Amino acid sequence: MLHALCIGPIFANDGLMCMTLSTVPYALADEPFILMDITGILEDAGFRTYEASSGDAAIVMLPEYAHTITLLFSDVDMPGDTNGFALARHVAENYPWIEIVIGSGRVSPETGDLPEKATFLSKPFNAQMIHGHLRETLPDGKLPQPLKNAA
């Protein structure tokens, strides 16, 4: 299973897991729809998802789930004290096997914002852009089969 941590949702399939984080401030009414879109995009790619409500919540969850997570997908702007950049640095330092993708439509990373292994994706993005970015940046062993087959 591949697993991804999404702040907001987390995805898993074929032994790998992805954590994704919610990408929009919770005050915005359409945030759940954006989160569902990202979750659907990652699930279509072959990941299973889990959810964390913030960067802070993700840090609390990681010790329990990190051994199964292969991808973190997060927005820069997160509720709480831990933004996407800080979360990316925390994950890179403590869980070096987890691949990291950070996205934003408001800011671009400056030197030192992201760890070396992290990649950045500018919003707005769609399924094709996310899938292409993952195919270009993730090692082959961390790509779910549906994403490999779509190439």
C-alpha positions in Angstrom: 0.0 0.0 0.0 1.2 3.5 -0.8 0.3 6.1 1.8 0.3 9.9 1.7 -0.3 12.3 4.5 -2.5 15.1 3.5 -3.1 17.9 6.0 -6.6 17.7 5.6 -6.6 14.1 4.2 -4.0 11.3 4.0 -3.8 8.7 1.2 -2.5 5.1 1.1 -2.3 2.2 -1.4 0.2 -0.6 -2.3 2.1 -0.3 1.1 3.0 3.4 0.7 1.2 6.2 2.5 0.8 9.8 1.7 -0.2 12.5 4.2 -1.9 15.6 2.8 -2.8 18.7 4.7 -5.7 21.0 4.2 -4.6 23.8 1.9 -7.1 26.5 2.7 -7.7 28.4 5.9 -10.6 26.8 7.7 -12.5 30.1 7.7 -13.2 29.8 4.0 -16.5 28.2 3.3 -15.3 26.2 0.3 -12.3 24.6 2.1 -14.0 21.2 2.5 -14.6 21.0 -1.3 -11.0 21.9 -2.1 -9.9 19.2 0.4 -12.2 16.7 -1.2 -10.8 17.6 -4.6 -7.2 17.0 -3.5 -8.2 13.8 -1.7 -9.9 12.6 -4.8 -7.0 13.4 -7.0 -4.6 11.5 -4.8 -7.0 8.6 -4.4 -7.4 8.4 -8.2 -3.6 8.3 -8.4 -3.7 5.2 -6.2 -3.1 6.7 -2.7 -5.3 6.2 0.4 -5.9 9.2 2.6 -6.0 10.1 6.3 -6.8 13.5 7.7 -5.1 16.0 10.0 -6.9 19.2 10.8 -3.7 21.3 10.9 0.1 21.2 10.7 0.1 20.9 14.5 -2.3 17.9 14.4 -0.1 16.3 11.7 3.0 16.6 14.0 1.0 14.8 16.7 -0.1 12.1 14.3 3.2 11.4 12.6 4.9 9.3 15.3 2.0 6.8 15.1 1.7 6.7 11.3 5.1 7.8 9.9 6.4 4.3 9.3 3.7 3.8 6.7 3.8 7.3 5.1 5.7 7.9 1.8 4.3 11.3 0.8 3.4 14.5 2.6 1.2 16.9 0.5 0.5 20.2 2.2 -0.4 23.8 1.7 1.8 26.5 3.1 -1.1 28.3 4.9 -2.3 26.1 7.7 -4.4 26.8 10.8 -2.4 26.7 14.1 1.3 27.5 14.7 2.8 25.1 12.2 2.6 26.2 8.6 3.5 24.0 5.6 7.1 25.2 5.5 7.7 24.4 9.2 5.9 21.1 8.8 8.1 20.2 5.7 11.2 20.9 7.7 10.0 18.9 10.7 9.2 15.9 8.4 12.5 16.1 6.6 14.5 16.2 9.8 12.5 13.4 11.6 11.1 11.2 8.8 13.6 11.4 6.0 11.9 8.6 3.9 8.8 10.7 3.5 8.6 12.6 0.2 7.3 16.2 0.5 5.2 18.3 -1.8 4.1 21.8 -0.7 1.6 23.9 -2.6 0.4 27.5 -2.4 -1.3 30.1 -4.5 -0.4 33.0 -2.2 3.4 32.6 -1.5 6.4 31.1 -3.2 9.2 29.6 -1.1 12.2 31.7 -0.4 15.7 30.3 0.2 15.6 28.2 3.3 11.8 27.9 3.5 11.8 24.3 2.2 14.1 21.4 3.0 16.3 20.3 0.0 14.2 17.2 -0.7 10.8 19.0 -0.8 9.2 20.2 -4.0 6.8 23.1 -4.5 3.6 23.2 -6.6 2.0 26.6 -7.4 -1.8 26.9 -7.3 -4.1 26.7 -9.0 -3.5 23.1 -9.8 -5.6 20.3 -11.2 -5.4 16.5 -11.3 -3.2 16.4 -14.4 -0.7 18.8 -12.9 -0.5 17.0 -9.5 -0.2 13.6 -11.2 2.5 14.9 -13.5 4.4 16.6 -10.7 4.3 13.3 -8.6 5.5 11.3 -11.6 8.4 13.7 -12.2 9.5 14.1 -8.6 8.8 10.8 -6.7 11.1 7.8 -6.9 9.6 5.0 -8.9 9.2 2.8 -5.7 6.9 5.5 -4.2 4.6 5.8 -7.1 1.3 3.9 -6.9 0.6 1.6 -9.8 -2.3 3.6 -11.2 0.0 6.6 -11.5 2.8 4.6 -13.1 0.3 3.2 -15.6 -1.0 6.6 -16.5 2.4 7.9 -17.7 
